[in-house]
Amino acid sequence: MNKPIRIGTRGSALALWQARWVQAQLTSIGIKSELVPIQSGGDKQQQQPLYEMGVQGIFTKELDTALLAKEVDIAVHSMKDVPTQFPEGIIPFFIPERGHYEDVFVPNNISWETDDCVIATSSLRRAAQWKFKYPSHHIVDIRGNVPTRLKKLSESTHHGTIMALAGLKRLEVLPVNSLVLDWMIPAPAQGAILVTGLASNQILKSSLSTLNHPETAFCVSQEREFLRTLEGGCTAPIGAVAQEIDGKIAFKGCVTHKEGTNQLVFDALFPINQEGIGLHAAEQLLKQGAKKLLDG
């Protein structure tokens, strides 16, 4: 390949970090590349809460459009933002090893374990799980990329916010007083990076295949199968995480009422590489009334 591979990316600090990281992986296997930043609809609209915007792929569709127009050769995504149904003609090329999947609470230097605590998050999933654990707390919306949200928090009277550990660590802005929320079930594929390309470009896909991390790819596929079976979009209050532990796949998934009034959790171990884990988990929760909980 004589021409550099054009890497499509959002323009936020975290997206650019991820794209540069992917670029370094390409360099490691002898492939030259260049970044092509593209602004997404989700980046442009900073006022309306994500769950009210009602658009699947709000952070991905401009990159999809650029791929289909052959303005870029591959696109780099935070996998949790990617709809479970890919646009026609676009397929996954590779999924590198996953980063941290956990959520963290970032306190605003104020005592927060009080009944009138105000927590800022634009994620319906984080808000619902937080309200389920802390029913007396209040949730307010906060939008923006990672640095923007940290700045908004510091300038507010809110008690804290909830963010993805992976993003904070990648940008090296993890506050020292932050708390890892080991009880909160993350968004499906949180912490994972997805690189997509055109289905017609099999030669390029093949040349990048060594960058795929099979364990990560399998685990996130089960999480996304769980999400897809529940018919939940990227912003639905659905959490899922699969990980390999001692030769087994540990899968945990949940559906939480958007007001935090109720929650259903599936938690089980499966044989390594067993297919249909996400489907099975979702079906179990659907039998317990997950659809009613999501529609409530």
Secondary structure, 3 states (H helix, E strand, C coil): CCCCEEEEECCCHHHHHHHHHHHHHHHHCCCCEEEEECCCHHHHCCCCCHHHHCCCCCCCHHHHHHHHCCCCCEEEEEHHHCCCCCCCCEEEEECCCCCCCCEEEEECCCCCCCCCCEEECCCHHHHHHHHHHCCCCEEECCCCCHHHHHHHHHCCCCCEEEEEHHHHHHCCCCCCCCEECCCCCCCCCCCCEEEEEECCCHHHHHHHHHHCCHHHHHHHHHHHHHHHHCCCCCCCCEEEEEEEECCEEEEEEEEECCCCCCEEEEEEEEECCCCCHHHHHHHHHHHCCHHHHHHC
